Amino acid sequence: MAEVRDDLFDHIVSWAEVHRDSKYLVRKLMPHGPWKGVIALTRGGLVPAAIIAREMEIRVVDTLCITTYDDQVQGTLEVLKVPDQAVAEEGEGWLLIDDLVDTGTTAKEALRLLPKAHFATVYAKPQGLPYVNTYSHDVEQDVWVFFPWDTEIQYVKPLADNGR
């Protein structure tokens, strides 16, 4: 199992940013439709998929559940649930949504199951970019992105406080 890296830079994404960037992704996806449905790559793809399905008036939403991370540690890939109808159709006409493509490990497995799906992510890092058809924004490879569903707002002492 890999260790947590100490050299990662952090980027905290707000709810407003996820909403704005997901709607920007919708604008880029509109010319590529129509779609049979949306498949959220869980868990990160759930919120963007809901926004995208709403904005595109898509009523069929399913999930592809794959796990590779435990906190910030990349572990063993495991497929927990597949969207049966989309898999039977090899993903043709389906929109596969995730919040972020990082190394491409999860994307590669998703596309093995749904090779004809259109894979779209809100954020994309260079190593995962070859697997993505459409995305909103680039993220540097060494940046760890914290999404609002993974964080909580809490009090932070002023810098001048210096440990009092």
C-alpha positions in Angstrom: 0.0 0.0 0.0 1.3 3.5 -0.9 2.1 6.0 1.8 0.5 9.5 2.2 2.7 12.0 0.4 4.0 15.0 2.4 4.9 17.0 -0.7 1.3 17.5 -1.9 -0.1 20.9 -2.3 -3.7 21.4 -1.2 -6.5 23.1 -3.1 -9.9 23.5 -1.4 -12.9 23.7 -3.7 -16.0 25.3 -2.4 -19.6 24.3 -3.1 -20.0 27.4 -5.3 -17.0 26.4 -7.3 -18.2 22.9 -7.9 -21.6 24.2 -9.0 -20.1 26.8 -11.3 -17.5 24.4 -12.8 -20.1 21.6 -13.3 -22.4 24.1 -15.1 -19.4 25.1 -17.3 -18.9 21.4 -18.1 -22.6 21.2 -19.1 -22.0 24.0 -21.7 -19.1 22.0 -23.1 -21.2 18.7 -23.2 -24.4 20.1 -24.8 -23.2 19.8 -28.4 -22.3 16.1 -27.8 -25.7 14.8 -26.8 -28.4 13.6 -26.7 -27.7 11.2 -23.8 -29.5 8.0 -22.7 -28.5 8.9 -19.2 -25.8 9.9 -16.7 -23.6 7.5 -14.8 -22.0 9.0 -11.7 -18.6 7.5 -10.9 -18.9 7.3 -7.1 -18.6 8.8 -4.8 -16.9 12.0 -6.2 -19.0 12.1 -9.3 -22.4 12.1 -7.5 -22.7 15.9 -6.9 -21.4 16.9 -10.4 -23.6 14.2 -12.0 -26.7 15.6 -10.2 -25.9 19.1 -11.4 -25.3 18.0 -14.9 -28.4 15.8 -15.1 -30.5 18.7 -13.8 -29.0 21.2 -16.2 -29.3 18.9 -19.2 -32.8 17.6 -18.1 -31.6 14.0 -18.1 -33.9 11.9 -15.9 -32.0 8.6 -16.0 -29.1 8.6 -13.5 -27.2 5.5 -12.4 -23.9 4.8 -10.6 -20.6 3.0 -11.2 -19.1 2.3 -7.8 -15.3 1.9 -7.9 -13.0 2.4 -4.9 -9.3 3.1 -5.1 -8.6 5.6 -2.3 -8.6 5.4 1.5 -8.3 9.1 2.6 -5.2 10.3 0.6 -3.7 6.8 0.2 -4.2 5.0 -3.1 -5.0 1.3 -2.5 -6.4 -1.6 -4.4 -9.0 -1.0 -7.1 -12.4 -2.7 -6.5 -15.6 -2.5 -8.5 -18.5 -2.5 -6.1 -21.5 -1.9 -8.4 -22.0 -1.5 -12.2 -24.8 0.2 -14.1 -26.3 -2.9 -15.8 -28.1 -1.3 -18.7 -25.2 0.9 -19.6 -22.7 -2.0 -19.3 -24.9 -4.1 -21.6 -24.7 -1.2 -24.1 -21.0 -0.8 -23.6 -21.8 2.7 -22.5 -22.9 3.9 -25.9 -24.9 7.1 -25.6 -24.2 7.3 -21.9 -22.4 10.2 -20.1 -20.0 9.0 -17.4 -19.2 11.8 -14.8 -16.6 12.1 -12.1 -15.4 15.0 -10.1 -11.7 14.6 -10.8 -9.4 12.3 -12.9 -6.1 11.9 -11.1 -3.8 9.1 -12.3 -6.4 7.5 -14.5 -6.6 4.3 -12.6 -10.3 4.5 -11.9 -11.0 6.0 -15.3 -9.2 3.1 -17.0 -11.4 0.6 -15.2 -14.6 2.6 -15.8 -13.8 2.7 -19.5 -13.0 -1.0 -19.6 -16.6 -1.5 -18.4 -18.1 1.3 -20.5 -15.7 1.6 -23.5 -18.2 3.7 -25.6 -19.3 6.1 -22.8 -18.4 9.8 -23.0 -16.2 10.3 -20.0 -16.4 13.9 -18.5 -14.8 15.2 -15.4 -15.0 18.6 -13.7 -11.2 18.6 -12.9 -8.4 16.8 -14.7 -4.8 16.1 -13.8 -2.2 15.4 -16.6 -1.8 11.7 -15.9 -5.5 11.1 -16.2 -6.2 13.4 -19.0 -5.8 10.8 -21.8 -8.9 9.0 -20.5 -11.2 12.0 -20.5 -13.3 13.2 -23.4 -14.5 16.5 -21.9 -13.5 18.4 -18.7 -13.8 21.9 -17.2 -10.4 22.7 -15.6 -6.8 21.5 -15.4 -5.2 20.7 -12.1 -1.5 20.2 -11.6 -0.6 16.6 -10.8 0.9 17.3 -7.4 -2.1 19.2 -6.1 -4.5 17.3 -3.7 -8.0 18.6 -4.3 -10.3 18.8 -1.2 -14.0 18.8 -2.2 -16.7 20.3 0.0 -18.2 16.9 0.7 -14.9 15.8 2.2 -14.3 18.9 4.4 -15.9 20.9 7.2 -15.8 24.6 8.0 -14.1 25.2 11.3 -12.5 28.0 13.2 -8.8 28.6 12.5 -6.6 30.8 14.7 -5.2 34.0 13.1 -1.6 33.6 11.8 -0.5 36.3 14.3 -1.7 34.2 17.2 1.3 31.9 16.7 0.2 29.0 18.9 -1.1 30.8 22.0 
